[in-house]
């Protein structure tokens, strides 16, 4: 590399150029102060991506820092590495994380979803963890719309293509349909992996003179400005212009990159390693350097390139997939290249670590960038804003809406069928059958409220994973909605017998510069934080996705929670389906009747209104403690939490999962809408034999949890107070056929 002091700029840079790249006038002035000069075009490009919302969290980081970010089970605190890391005993940790790929999936649904899966998997194995499970949380618009059908087909195909080819089981998730997601589908991808704590890798550079190596696929022009322009702005009439910024993924290349990366880490040659996702080489060089105060000298001519005549700007901002940047111990680069060659993965030294804190770049013999790494990154010089927050005006109307006149009406069988077959409630079999849930043979169950994966490295132990969020609740009451998202996720892993231990989150919101949106954001985080502290489930990390809106639609605030639970005895995993004819059916938890924000109100009266359900955190804690004790003591035969659609849908789902078993249920206070379809929180339906019931009652009483017997498991029939009277075969048929019918499959 030629040492120069005079910097070369491909294009003359001024305020207008900076603004065109997504920076504000204030940020431009700040960059001039930091640098003491006008940046080169490559430098301003790097600032534009690293100071974008997607990379810097500039409008969210101050709020995120209020969340509980440390705990006894955490091996690293939130934000320290590429993913959260939880101690599961036996010398092993679980790395897990959830991230969004919303905007790319709206433009190119197949590649957007596929590269979302690829990106989250790299976050896991760059820490030295082998991926063992994937999940996803999807939100789309009205399924009668041709656009939604197109998006759903592409997104599901992309998720299945990448995950199946890579070889990771998809063990759970959720799919919701609401008008607000018509232009902005949400694609939140989650993954988890297991790592020997002796082999945990860090994303930090160190050791002056250590070589910097790029590993994996060649760099192309795909993904340029994906972080700063695509992921950090609303959709408008120019959205289609962003297609050239889309990344394309290759799961077979990623599989080889996985094996090479894990062997490199285990061999001891790696000092630090980071995947290249958003902002590509710009992000990995600057973040790895800033973590330890070192710098890097990089020769961009040595970066393997897919396309001719790429500029320094293009190379640094490219988001081409399946790439890693690694710092290798000096003298061990030969071993590193040998391992990569063994796996058919390209590896090239492109620079070395320096001691001056500067990232310096050469291209075609010219000196094109000299930047203080710390000035570009989150937690360093990247801006952090306090935005104006104002309570939304629409809440005056929604809070004033009187739900009591609906709660007391008698439920009808017609209403039951309409709710059961609505796209949000109906079977997602057409979707999940496109995903391989059994590859690697560790999957224990996908038939409960959370997916369960056996940890072969720790005999007898398993983990449970789930994704959860009800955005209608968060729209109506952001604080309660944030709490409910965490509590339902915890309840779901508890229902399979897992102790909730930590969360990751993906916070999907509209424009942060809108004071009403920012108020929603702040209140949601406040609710999440209070729930996490109460349940002792710290936040390990995650993602914020702002600007999910268009001229026609703004999404509901959607805080997607990924919850990890630990199961000490895999033989005691609980499922949701009924087991025995004659077992009694019980409801554990609250007897409140609430329909605010319910599927019933939306479908029957076209209203998303009222107040979100009450969430009593002490009530929730007691319920989770109780269900775990009942499962561990083998005092129940099934468990399923009550959520969208209320008790009727919970019972229907238990019956559908039970082959030929159904139920007969009688409510003493009549089958009102509030009782049958209300979505009151902190409730679980269980079944138990007469022998189990006596001890079960004692456990509930000890933990101050309300319990009422509501019915019996019977063969084939499904009966609620006589007003819903059908058979399980008919329920299953209508439930399974609803989405394929709408998709015309």
Secondary structure, DSSP 4 states (H G I P E B T S, - for coil): ----SS---SS---HHHHHHTT--HHHHHHHHHHHSSPPPHHHHHHHHHHTSHHHH-TTTHHHHTTS----TTEEE-TTSSSSEEEEEETTEEEEEEEEE-HHHHHHSHHHHHHHHHHHHHHHHHTTTPEEEEEEEEEEES-TTSHHHHHHHHHHHHHHHHHHHHHT--EEEEEEEE-GGGSS--EEEEEEEEEEEGGG---S---STT-EEEEEESPB-STTTTIIIIITTS---TTGGGGGGG-----HHHHHHHHHHHHHHHHHT-EEEEEE--TTHHHHHHHHHHHHHT-EEEEEGGGS-BSSTT--HHHHHH---SSEEEEEE-TT-HHHHHHHHHHTT--EEEEEEEESSSEEEEEETTEEEEEEEHHHHSTTTTS----------THHHHHHH---HHHHTSBP-HHHHHHHHTSTTTS--HHHHTTS-S-GGG-EEESSSSSEEEE-TTSTT-EEEEEEE--HHHHHH-HHHHHHHHHHHHHHHHHHTT-EEEEEEEEEE-S-TTSHHHHHHHHHHHHHHHHHHHHHT-EEEEEEEE---B-SS-BPPPEEEEEEEEEES-GGG---SS--STT-EEEEEE------TT-HHHHHHH----SPPPP--HHHHHHHHHHHHHHHHTT--SEEEE--TTHHHHHHHHHHHTTTTEEEEE--TT--BHHHHH---SSEEEEEE-HHHHHHHHHHHHHTT--EEEEEEEEESEEEETTTEEEEHHHHHHHHHHHHHHHHT-
